[in-house]
Amino acid sequence: MQNRKKITSTLLSTSVALALLSTLSLAEGKAHWGYTGHGSPEAWGELAPEYKICSTGKNQSPINVTTSLDADLAAIAPEYTSASNEILNNGHTVQVNVDAGSTLKVDGITFELKQFHFHTPSENHIDGKSFPLEAHFVHADKEGNLAVLALMFEEGEENKALSKVWEKMPKAANEKGALKLADISAALLPKNKDYYRFNGSLTTPPCSEGVRWLVLKTPVSVSKAQVEAFLHTMHHPNNRPIQTTNARMIVK
C-alpha cells in the first residue's frame, strides 16, 4: 500500500494514474475486472464502490455515433511530435506510452498526449458499424481533465506504422519493454481529421465521466493478420459494449 501511494503521487496525469491504479488493484486481487467471466463489463459497477458509476452513469462510453448535429466543429491539428518510450501489456490492452511534448488543443485548452492503446473489436460504432480495431489516444490537461481521440481501423492492407508497434508487442500480461519510435503517434493518424464529438467516460473502470471524446470519421487500414495478432495476445475481445446515449448531443 505504501508503494501504491508513492507511485500515485509521482504520476503526471489523471489518465496515467487511473491506468496504473487499475493494474495495481488487479495485482492485489481487489476489484478484479475484465472482459469475460465474473468481472465482465456488465458487472463492473458492482465490483467496488469506486466503480459504481460504470452502472449508474448517464454519460458512459462507448456509444453508437448515429444522430449528429452539424455544428461546424473547429478543426483539430494534433501536434504529435514526441517519440514513444515504452510499450506494455497490462492484461487489458496493449498500451504505448509517449514522451512529453505531443499536444492536442480542444476548446482552447492544451491537452498533452500521454499514451495510446487498442481495443478489438472497436468500442465505439459509427452509424451502427463496428470496426475490427480501435485506438484511443489519451490526453490530459494540467488539471487532469481528459480528452480521448479515437481512431478506427478497417480491414485492408497491412498498416506499416502499426507493424512497428506490433513487432514489440508484449505477449504476456504485466510485461513491458522499450519502444523508441519517432513520430509514431502522428504516423497512425489519417490525413483527414474530421471528427464527431460528445461527452463521455473512460471505457474501463472506474468509468469516470467528464471525458471529451473526439472520434475521427476517417478510418485507416489494418490487415486481418494484424488484428488476429492482437486478439491472440489479449486471448479474447477487449471492448466494452455500447452504452446508452441518453440525452447527449453528438456533434460533427
C-alpha positions in Angstrom: 0.0 0.0 0.0 2.9 2.3 0.8 4.4 1.7 -2.7 1.0 2.4 -4.2 0.8 5.8 -2.6 4.3 6.7 -3.5 3.8 5.8 -7.2 0.5 7.6 -7.4 1.9 10.8 -6.0 4.5 11.0 -8.8 2.2 10.5 -11.7 1.9 13.3 -14.3 -1.8 12.9 -15.1 -5.1 11.5 -14.1 -5.1 9.2 -17.1 -1.9 7.6 -16.2 -2.9 7.4 -12.5 -6.1 5.6 -13.3 -4.4 3.1 -15.6 -1.7 2.3 -13.0 -4.2 2.0 -10.1 -6.2 -0.4 -12.2 -3.1 -2.5 -12.7 -2.2 -2.4 -9.0 -5.7 -3.4 -8.0 -5.6 -6.3 -10.3 -2.3 -7.5 -8.9 -3.5 -7.2 -5.4 -6.6 -9.3 -6.2 -9.0 -6.4 -5.4 -11.8 -5.3 -7.8 -10.7 -7.8 -10.4 -12.3 -6.6 -13.7 -12.0 -7.8 -17.2 -14.0 -8.7 -20.3 -15.1 -12.2 -19.5 -16.5 -14.2 -16.6 -17.5 -12.7 -13.2 -15.6 -9.5 -13.8 -17.1 -8.7 -17.2 -18.4 -5.3 -18.2 -21.9 -6.0 -17.1 -20.7 -6.5 -13.5 -18.1 -3.6 -13.3 -20.5 -1.3 -11.3 -20.8 -3.9 -8.6 -17.2 -4.8 -8.2 -16.1 -1.9 -6.0 -17.7 1.3 -4.7 -15.4 3.4 -6.8 -16.7 1.6 -9.9 -20.4 2.3 -9.2 -20.7 4.9 -12.0 -20.0 2.1 -14.5 -23.6 1.1 -14.0 -25.3 4.3 -12.8 -23.6 6.9 -15.0 -25.6 8.8 -17.7 -22.7 9.8 -19.9 -20.9 6.5 -20.4 -18.7 5.4 -23.3 -18.5 3.9 -25.8 -21.6 4.8 -27.9 -23.0 4.3 -31.3 -22.4 7.5 -33.1 -25.6 8.0 -35.1 -27.7 11.2 -34.9 -25.3 14.1 -35.3 -25.8 17.8 -35.2 -23.8 19.7 -37.8 -22.1 22.3 -35.6 -19.2 23.2 -37.9 -16.7 22.0 -35.3 -13.3 23.7 -35.2 -10.6 21.8 -37.0 -8.2 19.8 -34.9 -4.5 19.7 -35.6 -2.8 17.2 -33.3 0.9 18.2 -32.8 2.3 14.7 -32.1 6.0 15.5 -32.3 7.4 13.3 -29.5 8.6 9.7 -29.6 7.2 6.7 -27.9 9.2 5.3 -25.0 7.6 2.2 -23.7 5.1 -0.5 -24.7 3.2 -2.6 -22.1 0.6 -5.3 -21.9 -1.4 -4.6 -18.7 -3.7 -7.6 -19.2 -6.5 -5.4 -20.5 -4.9 -3.9 -23.6 -1.5 -3.1 -25.2 -0.5 0.5 -24.4 2.2 2.7 -25.8 3.5 5.4 -23.5 4.7 8.6 -25.1 7.4 11.2 -24.2 6.2 14.6 -23.2 5.6 17.3 -25.8 2.8 16.0 -28.1 -0.3 18.0 -27.7 -3.9 18.4 -28.9 -5.8 21.7 -28.5 -9.6 21.4 -27.7 -11.8 24.3 -26.6 -8.7 26.5 -26.4 -7.2 24.1 -23.9 -3.9 22.3 -24.5 -4.1 18.6 -23.7 -0.8 16.6 -23.7 -0.8 13.1 -25.2 0.1 10.5 -22.5 -0.5 7.2 -24.2 -2.4 5.3 -26.8 -3.9 1.8 -26.6 -6.1 -0.6 -28.6 -9.4 -2.4 -28.5 -10.7 -5.2 -30.7 -13.4 -5.0 -32.0 -14.0 -1.3 -31.8 -15.7 0.1 -28.8 -17.5 3.0 -30.5 -19.6 2.3 -33.5 -20.4 4.8 -36.3 -23.9 4.6 -37.8 -24.2 1.1 -36.3 -20.9 -0.1 -37.9 -18.3 -1.9 -35.8 -14.7 -1.9 -36.8 -12.1 -4.6 -36.2 -9.8 -2.4 -34.2 -9.9 1.0 -32.5 -7.1 3.1 -31.0 -7.5 5.6 -28.2 -5.1 8.5 -27.9 -5.4 9.6 -24.3 -4.6 13.2 -23.3 -4.7 15.2 -20.1 -4.5 18.9 -19.4 -2.7 20.5 -16.4 -5.8 19.9 -14.2 -6.0 16.3 -15.1 -9.1 16.7 -17.4 -9.1 14.1 -20.1 -9.6 14.1 -23.9 -9.6 11.0 -26.0 -9.1 10.9 -29.7 -10.5 7.7 -31.2 -9.2 6.2 -34.4 -11.0 3.4 -36.3 -9.2 0.7 -38.3 -10.9 -1.1 -41.2 -9.7 -4.4 -42.7 -7.5 -3.9 -45.8 -3.8 -3.6 -46.4 -1.2 -4.1 -43.6 -0.7 -0.9 -41.6 3.0 -0.1 -41.8 3.1 2.2 -38.8 1.1 -0.3 -36.7 3.6 -3.0 -37.7 6.3 -1.1 -35.9 4.3 -1.3 -32.7 3.2 -4.9 -33.2 6.8 -6.0 -33.6 7.5 -5.1 -29.9 4.0 -6.1 -28.6 4.5 -7.9 -25.2 2.8 -11.3 -25.3 2.3 -11.8 -21.6 0.2 -9.7 -19.1 2.2 -7.3 -17.0 5.1 -7.4 -19.4 6.7 -4.3 -20.9 9.6 -3.2 -23.0 11.3 -0.2 -24.6 9.7 1.2 -27.7 11.7 4.1 -29.2 9.8 5.2 -32.3 9.8 8.8 -33.5 6.5 10.3 -34.7 4.7 7.0 -34.3 1.6 8.7 -32.9 1.3 11.1 -35.9 2.1 8.3 -38.4 -1.0 6.3 -37.3 -3.5 9.1 -38.0 -5.3 9.7 -41.3 -4.8 12.9 -43.2 -8.5 13.8 -42.8 -9.0 14.9 -39.2 -12.8 15.5 -39.4 -14.4 14.1 -36.3 -17.5 13.6 -34.2 -17.6 14.9 -30.7 -19.5 14.0 -27.5 -19.1 13.9 -23.7 -18.4 10.5 -22.3 -16.4 8.5 -19.9 -13.4 6.2 -19.6 -14.3 2.8 -21.1 -12.7 0.9 -18.3 -13.2 1.0 -14.5 -13.6 3.4 -12.8 -15.6 4.7 -15.8 -15.1 8.3 -14.8 -17.2 10.8 -16.7 -16.4 14.2 -18.0 -14.1 13.0 -20.8 -14.0 14.9 -24.1 -14.4 12.3 -26.9 -13.4 13.0 -30.4 -14.0 10.2 -32.9 -12.2 10.5 -36.2 -14.5 9.9 -39.2 -11.9 8.5 -41.5 -10.6 5.0 -40.7 -7.1 3.7 -41.6 -6.3 0.2 -42.8 -5.3 -2.8 -40.8 -4.7 -6.3 -42.1 -6.7 -9.3 -40.9 -3.4 -10.8 -39.7 -2.6 -7.7 -37.6 -6.0 -7.9 -35.9 -5.6 -11.6 -35.2 -2.1 -11.0 -33.7 -3.6 -8.5 -31.2 -6.5 -10.8 -30.4 -4.2 -13.7 -29.9 -2.2 -11.6 -27.4 -5.3 -10.5 -25.5 -6.8 -14.0 -25.7 -10.3 -12.5 -26.1 -12.1 -9.3 -27.3 -11.3 -6.3 -25.1 -14.2 -4.0 -26.0 -16.8 -2.6 -23.6 -20.3 -2.9 -25.0 -22.1 0.1 -26.4 -23.7 2.3 -23.7 -26.9 4.3 -23.8 -26.5 7.7 -25.4 -29.3 9.2 -23.2 -29.8 12.9 -23.8 -26.3 13.6 -25.0 -25.7 15.6 -28.2 -23.3 14.2 -30.8 -21.9 17.0 -33.0 -19.8 16.9 -36.1 
